[in-house]
Amino acid sequence: MFFIYNIVVLCLIVVLLFAYIRCQKKKDIIRQKEFEANALKEKLNNSYDCIIELVKKNDPNFLNKFQEAYPNFIKKLLAINSNLSKSDLIFCAMIWLGLSSKEIAQYTFVEHRSVQNKKHRLRKKLNISSDVDLYLFFKNLSEH
């Protein structure tokens, strides 16, 4: 009887040990994934900051860097209207980044009214009604 009791206790210890090891492995995987996610967030934040600096300088490399950081956005825009010009894509990227009309005007050296007109023309090209927030439309476009 004592022998059976020892075997049961030993089996229970082995099962608990396996459960503990399995739990630790899962925790290690979770920690690793959290580390990777944080690294990606930091990289994305650095990319965002770099892209904003390119916008502020009206740098010609802006669109290329934007496409590297957010590749699906431009593809989805071109799927809606493949005839969008490079200028249109740059403008859309600036809106996607959340720049106000005033900021876009400042960084592109145009009048505020010109930015408003460009938004209106862009709505027509992309068939977006005037009651739809352009900023939200672009953010939602990149999420789907």
C-alpha positions in Angstrom: 0.0 0.0 0.0 2.8 2.4 0.9 4.4 1.6 -2.4 1.3 2.5 -4.4 1.0 5.8 -2.4 4.7 6.6 -3.3 4.0 5.9 -7.0 0.9 8.2 -7.0 2.8 11.0 -5.3 5.7 10.6 -7.7 3.4 10.7 -10.7 1.7 13.7 -9.3 5.0 15.4 -8.8 6.0 14.6 -12.4 2.7 15.9 -13.8 3.1 19.1 -11.8 6.7 19.5 -12.9 5.7 19.1 -16.6 2.9 21.6 -16.1 5.3 24.1 -14.4 7.8 23.7 -17.3 5.1 24.1 -19.9 3.9 27.2 -18.1 7.4 28.7 -18.0 7.9 28.0 -21.7 4.7 29.9 -22.5 5.8 32.8 -20.3 9.1 32.8 -22.1 7.3 32.9 -25.5 5.1 35.7 -24.3 8.1 37.7 -23.0 9.8 37.2 -26.3 6.8 38.3 -28.3 6.4 41.4 -26.1 10.0 42.2 -26.6 9.6 41.9 -30.4 6.4 43.9 -30.4 8.1 46.7 -28.4 11.1 46.6 -30.8 8.7 47.0 -33.8 6.8 49.8 -32.1 10.1 51.6 -31.4 11.2 51.1 -35.0 7.8 52.4 -36.3 8.0 55.4 -34.0 11.5 56.1 -35.3 10.2 55.7 -38.9 7.3 58.0 -38.1 9.6 60.7 -36.7 12.0 60.4 -39.6 9.1 60.7 -42.1 7.7 63.8 -40.3 11.1 65.4 -40.5 11.2 64.7 -44.3 7.8 66.3 -44.7 8.9 69.3 -42.7 11.9 69.7 -45.0 9.8 69.0 -48.1 12.3 66.3 -48.9 11.9 64.5 -52.2 12.6 61.2 -50.4 9.5 61.6 -48.3 7.2 59.4 -50.4 9.8 56.6 -50.7 10.4 56.5 -46.9 6.6 56.7 -46.3 6.1 53.7 -48.7 8.8 51.7 -46.9 7.1 52.3 -43.5 3.5 52.0 -44.6 3.5 49.9 -47.8 -0.1 49.0 -47.9 -1.5 52.5 -47.8 -0.3 53.6 -51.2 -1.3 50.2 -52.8 -4.8 50.6 -51.5 -5.0 54.2 -52.8 -3.9 53.1 -56.2 -6.4 50.2 -56.1 -9.1 52.9 -55.8 -7.7 55.1 -58.5 -4.6 53.9 -60.4 -4.3 57.4 -62.0 -3.3 59.2 -58.9 -0.2 61.3 -59.5 2.9 61.3 -57.3 1.8 64.7 -56.0 -1.6 63.2 -55.0 0.1 60.3 -53.2 2.4 62.6 -51.3 -0.6 64.7 -50.3 -2.6 61.6 -49.2 0.4 60.5 -47.2 0.5 63.8 -45.4 -3.1 63.5 -44.6 -2.6 60.0 -43.4 0.1 61.3 -41.1 -2.4 63.6 -39.6 -1.0 66.9 -40.8 -3.5 69.7 -40.8 -4.2 71.8 -43.9 -2.3 74.6 -42.4 0.8 72.4 -41.8 0.6 70.9 -45.3 0.5 74.4 -46.7 3.4 75.5 -44.6 5.6 72.4 -45.5 4.8 72.5 -49.2 5.0 76.3 -49.5 1.5 76.8 -50.8 -1.5 78.8 -49.6 -3.9 77.2 -47.2 -6.7 77.6 -49.8 -4.7 75.6 -52.3 -4.5 72.7 -49.8 -8.3 72.9 -49.3 -8.8 72.9 -53.1 -6.5 69.9 -53.4 -8.5 68.0 -50.7 -11.6 68.7 -52.7 -10.1 67.5 -56.0 -8.8 64.4 -54.1 -12.2 63.6 -52.8 -13.5 63.6 -56.4 -10.6 61.4 -57.6 -11.2 58.9 -54.8 -15.0 59.2 -54.9 -15.2 60.3 -51.2 -18.3 62.2 -50.2 -17.9 65.5 -48.5 -19.5 64.3 -45.3 -16.7 61.7 -44.8 -13.7 62.8 -42.8 -10.7 62.4 -45.1 -8.3 61.7 -42.2 -10.5 58.9 -40.9 -11.1 57.5 -44.4 -7.3 57.2 -44.9 -6.7 55.7 -41.5 -9.5 53.2 -42.0 -8.1 52.4 -45.5 -4.7 51.5 -44.1 -6.2 49.2 -41.4 -8.2 47.0 -43.8 
